[in-house]
Amino acid sequence: MTFRSAVWHIMDCIFKPLFLLGFLLEQRAIRRSFVIPVVRCYQKDGFRYYENGRWTTVAGELMSAHSDVQRVIYRQCPLKWNDKDETLTAAEREKVFQKVAEHLNRSGIKWKFN
């Protein structure tokens, strides 16, 4: 085994379980969404809202430590369901933003809409 292949093998052993864990958590959120709506953090700044086995991503921004607000949620971001690429209706958009706001309030995070 060459040095390069040994390094790739070690990296694979380290990162493969992490990717698998992320996949399993995503599948769990999708299954739970058939019972109740689920909100989870997504990547660094955004949030995912799961409902009826589908999801949409809400854009946000993580603010610096010097700000009085920890998160900013962008209401003007386009929201589409992942399964059919349909744009959310106005009522669905409000429900999504309300659930994300409830999630942030439960977590004790200072936030605002932009």
N, C-alpha and C positions, 0 to 999 in steps of 0.2 A: 504494500500500500504506500503510495507516495505521500509526501507531506501535505500536498494540496487536497487529496482525497480524504486524508485523515482529519484535516480541519473541517471540511464539509460534513463529514460523518459526525463529528463532535457537535457542530452547529445544528445539524439535523436532530440529534438526540436532545439538545437543549430546547429548541424552538418548536418542534413538532407537538409536544404536549401542550404548549401554550396555545397554539393555533387550534388544536383539538378542543381545549377547554373553551375557547371563544366560540367555536362552532356549537358545542353542546349547550352553552348558555343562551345562544341565539335560538336554538331549537326549543329550549325550555320556555323562553319568553313567547315564542309563537304558539306553543301548545296552551300556555296559560291564558293567552289572549282570547281564546274561544270562550272562556269563563268570565274574565274581567279584563278591562283595558290595562295595559302594562306600559310604563314609561321607564326607559333605561338610558343611561349616558351612552353616547356613541362617539367614538374616537375622542379627540381632545375637547372639542367645543360644543358639539351638537347633542341632540337627544333623539331617541327613536321612540315613537308611539306605536304600539301594537294593538290591533283590534281585529277580531274575527279571522285570525291567521294571516293577516297582512300587516304591513307597516309603512310608515312615512317618517322621514327625517326632518327634524326641526333644527334650523341653523341657529347658532349662538356664538358667543365669544367669551372666553375666559379672560377676566380683567386682571390687571396687575394688583399687587398687594397694596399699593398706595391709594387705590380707589376705594370709595365707600361702598361700591357695588362689586360683587364677586362675579356675577354673570350677567350678560346682556343677551336677550332673546330677540331675534329678528322676526317681526310679524309679517314683513313684506316678502319673506322668502317663499318661493313657489313650493307648494306641498302637493305631492302626487303619491298615490298608492303604488306600491311596488309590483303588484300582481298584474294590473291592467294598464298601468301608466295613466290612470285617470286623475284629473285634478280634483281636489277636495272641494265640496260645496262650502258655502259660507258657514252653514251650521256645523259642518264637520270640522272646519278650521277652528272655529271658536271652541269646540269641544276639545280639540287637540291642545290648543294653547291653555285652556283651563286645566287640563290634566297635567301638563308640564309645569304650570304654576303651582299646583297642589303638590307635585313631587318636590319642587324646590323648597316650598314652604315647610314641608315635613322634614326635609333634610337640614333646615336651618341656614339655608344659603340666601344671602342678600342678592336680589336680582331686580331687573327692570326690563320692560319691553322697549325696543328701539323702533 
